[in-house]
Amino acid sequence: MNPIHTQRLENLRARMAATATDLVVIGPSSHMLYLTGVSPHGDERPVLLMVSQSFAGFLMPALNVDSARQHTDLPFFPWADAEGPDAALKDILAATGTSPIAPSIVLDETMRADFALLVIDALPGAHRRFTHDTVGYLRSRKDESEYEALKKSAILNDAAMAAGFAALREGITEREIASVIRDFYKNNGATPEFTSVCFGPNGAFPHHHTGDTQLKSGDAVLIDTGGRIGGYPSDMTRVGYFGSVPDNFAEIHAILDRAVQAAIAAARPGAKASDVDKAARDIITAAGYGPNFLHRTGHGLGIDIHETPYITATSETVLEEGMVFSIEPGIYLQGQFGLRLEEIVIIRNGQAEVLSEMKRDAVATN
């Protein structure tokens, strides 16, 4: 097994001891990939990783075992379509050493409900919870190798973003700019994750679906995009305008940049996630645009584009070294435009370090 995954399983067992957890059960998910490097084919056939203090192994359909063996030396408990998973499930639960009498188990919140019910039915007296204080806890604190992967992804994203803005011209569509950015990722060894391109009033919809709107002079432009390289994604939003500057654009842009700076300053070990949200929100509210900031300030980033911690007004999560998340305040003016500035930061050496090296200045094109 890869030493990284061996260490992660050791870290998980330490968290299990600290949280009095007897068994962790993970489905085919980014949790499984994080812990073992295995990303099996997922369908209706039950696949489960089970971890106890004395055991780690897989329940897996027999037809997938040989492929998965290439990525791990953990044991497999295979089952065939003709037999079903019940006997193999009984055997793997016995191998974990989990007591059937009121064990404390953690279930992967992302797995299929029918997979979870197999475990619940097999351990009817179990005390159950999700992964927030075990696998989720570990994943929210990035190690040095994850930092390096995320940094590399962010730097590539800077160039992809620049390519998108450089392609702006009269009459080009949002969809065509998105294609330019996706092609940039592919040509540079990355996989496109998502690209949202918004011209003019479309930017006022925080989750606008990129379409066939054509660019014209006086339009604000918002691009939110991310690609994946080395197993880790990027995510960034920048704004600009084409031709003439839209009314109120400079004012809104300046407010958002101050909000980003305030949130970055507030993001320190020991601060709450809600403190970071408040720092950004207070700037926008004081400027008179509080009702136009329609969403939370940020979300965690790791193997998944969205993971813990979440930077919300109500989050009690205490920030710690290694946590990675977005800071992305926005102001949305229906019928005019919407602007959002997004950075990904990591709590590192006692402060928030921005992964991108692209300035937040408005990009002006003609």
N, C-alpha and C positions, 0 to 999 in steps of 0.2 A: 504494500500500500504506500502511496505517496506520503512522505513524512509530514506534509502539511495536514493531510486528512487524519493521520495517526494522532497528531497533536490536537486537532479539533475534537476528536472523540475523547481524548483525555480531558480536554477543557469541558466538554459536555458532562462527563462523569463528575467532575468537580462541582459543576453547577447543580447536577442532580443531587449530590450529597448536601450541598448548601440549601437546597429547596425541598429536601426530604422526598425526592421523586424516585420511585421504584423502576419505572419503565417509560421510555420515550418511544412513540410509534410515529413514523414518518412515511407519508405517501410519496409517489413520484412528483417531485417538486424541486424548487430551488433549495429548500432545506436539505433534501437528500443529496443534491449536487454539492452543496457546501460541505457537508459532513464526510462524504465518501468519494466524490468525483464521479459518481454513477448517475446517469440521466436516462433511465430506461424508457422504452416505448410505453406510452400510457394509453390504455383503453379501459374497457369494463372489467378486464381480468385483474383481480387484486394483486397489487405489488406493495409490500410493506418493508421498511427497515425498522428493526427493533433493537433498542440499545438498553442494556441494564448495566449494573456495575461489573458483572462478570461475563457479559456476552454482547456481541453486535453481529447481526446477520440479516439476511433477506428472505422473506417469503416472496416467491416469484414464479410466474408461469414457466414451465419447463422449456417452452420454445424460445424464451428470451435469455435463459441462463448463460449459454455459451458466449453470447455477445457481451453480457454484463461482466463475465469473468475477466475480460480483457482489461478492466478498469479497477478491479479490486481483488484482494485475496480473502475477503470476508466470506464466511460460509453461506451457502444457499440451501433453502428448503423448498425444492421445486414441487410443482403440482401440474398435473395434466388436465386438459379440457375434459377428458373422459371421466375423470375422477372428481374434479372440483377441489377447492382449496381447504376443505374442513380438516382433513387429517394432517396436512402440512402445517396448518395454522396451530393445531393442537400441539404438534411436535416443536414448533419454534417457540411457542409460549412456554413449554416445559424447559427448553434450552435456556431461556432467559432467567429461569429461577424465580420468576415472579409468583408470589403467593396469590392464590385466587381469592383470599379473604381480605377485602378492603384495601387493595393496593392503591398507591398514589401514581396515576399515570398521566402522561402528557400526550395529547393527540395533535397531529398536524392540522391546523385550521384550514389548510388549503387542499387537503385530500378529499376525494369523493365521499359523500355521505354514506354510501353503501360499504365502502372500505372501513370507515370508522365504526359502523354498526356491527361489522364482523367482530371487531375487538371488544366493543361494549357488550355484545351478547356473550362473548367468551369469558368476560370478566364482569359479571353483572353487579358485583359489589364494589367496583372500583370508584375511587374519588378522581374525577376527571377535570382537566383544565387544558388550555392551549399552550403554545410554545413561548409566550412572552417573556418568561423568566428563566428559560433554558436556552433553546436554540436561538430564539429571537434576541435574547440578551447578548449572546455571543456574536451574532451576526451584526449587531448594531455598533460593535466596537472593532473597527478595522485594524488589521495588522499591517506591517510595513509592506508586505508583498501586495496586499490589496490597495494600499495607498498608491504604490507605484503603478499598478494597473489602471486605477481610476485617473491618475494624473496623465498617463499616456493617452487615455481615451479622451480626456478633456482637451488636451492640446490638439489632437486630431480634429476634434469638434470645432475648435476655433477656426481652423482652416476651412472646414466644411461650411461653416456659417459665412465666412468671408466670400466663399465661392458663390453662395446663394445671393448675397447682396450685389456682388459684382455682375451677376447675370441680369439684373433688373433693366428693363427697357420698356418703352411705351408699348402697350398692348399685350405684353406677355401675361400669361395666366398664372395664378397661384400654383396650379398643378404642374406647370412647366418648371417653375422655380424649385418646387419640391423634387422634381425629377433630377434637376441639376445637383441638388444636395445628395440625393440617394446615390447617384452615379459617382459622386466624389468619394463617398464611403466605400463603395465597392471597389473603386480603382485604387484605393489605398489600404486594402486588406481588412476593412471593417464591414460589419453587417448593419444596414439601416435598422433602427429601432422605431422611430416615429419622426415625422416632420409635419409641422403645422405652419402654413404660410397664410397670412391674413393681410389683405389689402383694404385700406380705407375703413368703412364702417364694420367690416367683418371682424376687425380686431376687438370690437366691443363684446364679442362672444368668447369667453375664456377658453372654451373647448370647440372652437370653430372647426368645421370639417373643410379642409382644403378643397377648393373647387375650380370652376372655370372663370371666376371673376378676373377681368383684365385690368392691368395697371394703367393708371392715368396720372397726369401731373397733379400735384396737390394731395396725393394719397399718402397717408401714414402706412408703414410696412412693419409688421410684427412677424418674426420667425422664431419658432420654438422647435428645437431639433435635438436629436441624439442618435448616436451610433454605438455599436458594441465592437470592442477589439480586446483580445486577450481574456475574454469571458466577462468583461465588465463594461457597463454602458456609460454614456455621457448624457448630459441634459443641460441645455442653456437657452435662454431667450434674449434676443437683442431686437432693437427697434431702429427705424430710420424713416426717411420719407423720400418721395420721388418728385423731382422738379421743385415746385414752390413749397414752403413750409406751411403746414396746416395751422389754422388758428388754435392757440392754446397748447400746441405741441411742446414748445420749449419749456413752458411753465410746468406741464405735467411731467415731462422727462426729468426736470431738475428735482421735483418733489420725490419722484421714485428713486432717483439716485441717492438722495439724502436718506430715504427710508432704508435702502439697502445698506448704506454705510452705518446707520444706527443699529440695524439688526446684526451686522457683522461685529460691531463693537460690543453688543450685548451677549454674543455667543462665546461663553467662557465656561471652563469646567466649574461645576457647582451651580451655574444658573439653570433655571427651568426653561423648558422649551417655550412655555407661555411668556416668559420674559422677552424672548427673541421676537415672538409674534407681536407683543405689545410695543416693543421699540419701533418696529416698522409701522404698525397701525397708528401709533400716536402721531408720527410725522404726517401721515396722510390725513388723519382726522383734523389735526391743527390747521392744515391747509384748506380745509373745507370739503374734502373729498371722501370722508369716511364711508358714506353709503355706497360709494363707487368702487370700494375694495371688497370684492365679492367672495373671496375664498381665504383659506388659511395661508400663512406665510411660507410654509414649506413642507417637504416630505423627505424621508430618508432615501438614500441611494446606495446600492450595493450590487449584488448579483441581479436584483430586481430594480426596475426603474422607480417603483414606489415600495418602500419598506420602512420599518421603524428607524429613527424616531420621527414622529409627525409634529410639525411646528405649528401648533394651534393655540387659540386663546385659552383653552381649558386644559392643556396638557401639563401634567405634573412631572413629566419625565425630567430627571436631572441630567444635564449634559456632562459627558465624560470624555476623556481623551479617546480619540479614534472614531468618534461618531461623525458620520458624513450625512449631510442633508442640504436641501436647497433653501435659498432665501429668494423669494420671487414675488414681491409686492406688485400689485397692478391697479390701475385706475381705468375704468371702462365707461365711456361716454356713448350711450346709445345714439345711433345715427351719425356719429362723428368718427370716432376711432377708439381703440383701446390700446394702452401701452402697458407692458410688463417688462421688468428687468430681472433676470434670474442668474444667480451664481450658485455653484455647488461649493460648499465649504467643508473642511474637515477640522475638528478640534484637535489641534496638534501643538505641542510645546506651549500649552496654556492659552492659546488663542485660536480664533477662526482663520484658517488659511484658505484662500480662494484658489481653486484648482485651475480655472481658466486664466489665460494670460491676455485675453482679448478685452480691450477697453469697453466700458459701457457707454461711450459717447454715441450720440445719434449718428447713424450712417446716412449721409446725404448723397443722393445720386441724381443724375440728370439724363 
